[in-house]
């Protein structure tokens, strides 16, 4: 969770039935449904959302979409907190600025932590929070230097190198 969000408004799709569907609508989900959404995604190639959340009882239905949602990184999974009975909490976290980072095959983390228009203080707070999470995720078996280099850049701007020993200062 970034303290100042990412600056993006994400559209959330929720697969739920009954009370959980009502709870998702009240929490601010953009799209809520069950089998009818599966038919729409498969039939119309509909991808007008950024995050998919599902309740565990709906994973049998959502599982049919694995070949479609998986390659786009939209498939819900318990590890990322998108398969849960606490739908309200998941939606509020996503809308508030929860980010996920993954390491690519060359050990580089690509993640957005704000917009240039945020101002220095907000960007620094978001950056520190992100770096603390990365350092905290270091496996206990990892030896040697964990961060070899840290570089930040705007989308269409020059990169700025940061001393990796002082990222949390």
N, C-alpha and C positions, 0 to 999 in steps of 0.2 A: 504494500500500500504506500503510494507516494503521498507525502503530506499536502502537496498542492495540486495533485492530479496530473494528468498528461496533457490537458488542453484539448482533448478530443472527446466528443460525445459518441459513445458506442451504442449501437442498436443491439438489443438482447432478444434472442428467441428462446422460449421456454417450452419444453415438452412436459406437460403435466395434465392431470385430470382432477376433477372435483374441487375439493377445498384448496389443494395446492395450486390449481389454475387460478382461482380467485385471489389467493395470496400473492401469486406472481403478478397479476394485473395491478393489485393494490401497491406493490413494491415498485412499479414503474417499468415492467417489461414491455417491450415494443410489440412483440408477437407472442401469443400463447395459444397452445393447441395440442393435438395428439396426432391421430392417424391422418387427419385432413392435411396437416402440414407436411407429413411424409409424402403424400400423394402430390402435393404442390411442388415440393423440392425435386422429386423424381420426374414428374411430368413436365414441369415448366422450367427446370434448371433455375430455380429461384434462390438467389443468394443476397438478398437485401438486408443482411444483418452481419454483425461483427463477432458475436459470441453466442454459443449455444449452451444452455443450461438444461439439465434433465433430472427428473427424479429417478431413483433407482428402479422403481417399478415400470418405468417407461423405457428402460434401456433395451428391452427386447424389440420394441418398435423402432427405436433410434438405431439399433444395430444394423438394420437393413440399409441404412444410409452410410455405412462405413466407407464404402468405395467412393462415395461422392464427397462426404465431409472430411474424411481422413487426410487426403492430399492437400486440402486447403487449410488444414490445421484447426478445423472447427469442431471436430469430434469431441464430445464431452468425455471427461475422465475424472475419476475420484482424486487423482494426484493433484490436479490443478484446481480442485474444488468446484468443478462444474457438474458433478453428479452428486446431488445431495437432497435430503428431505428439507433442509433449511433454505428453501428457495429465496425467501425474502433477504436473508443475510448475503447470499451469493450475488444477487442482483444489485444490492446496495453497494457492495464492495467493488463490483465491476464498474458501476456508474461513478463511483467516487475516485477511481484512478488506480485500481489494482493492475499491476503489470506482471507479465510472465517473461522470464528470460530463458533462453536456451543457448547452449554452447554449440556452435557449428563444428564441422569435422576438422577445422583448422584451429580450434580452441579460441574462437573469437565470439564475444557476446555482442549481439546487436540488439539494442533496446532504446526506445524513445523515453526520455524522462522529462520532457517539457517542450515548450515553444520559446523561441527567441523573445517574443513579446512578454514573457513572464517577468522579466527583470532579474537582476543578479541574485538577490536574496532567495527568491523562490527556486531558481535553478540550482543554486548551491545546496539548499535544503534537500531537494529531490535527489541530487547527485550523491550527497552524503548518505542518504537513506538507502539508495540503490547499492552503493559500494559496501556499506555495512552488511547488507543482505548477502552480497556475493562473497565477502570475506567470511561471514558466519557459515556459509554453505560449504566451506573448504572441508574436504574429507580428512579425517584424522590420520589416514594412512599416507596422505600427500606429504612429500618431503621437499625441501628446497624452497625456492622462491615461488610463491603462488601467483602473484601478479608480476609479469615481466614488463609490461608496458600498458599505459592507460592513455587513450586518445579519445577526445570528444570532438564532434563536428556537427554543424547544422546540416540540413539536407543538401543545400547547394552552396556551402561555404567551406573555407579552409579548415583543416584539422588543427586542434590544439593539443599538444602533448602535455601530460601531467605526470609529475613524479610519483611513481607507484608506491613509494614508501610513505607518502604524505597524503594519500587520497582521503583519509578521514579527518585531516586537520582542518 
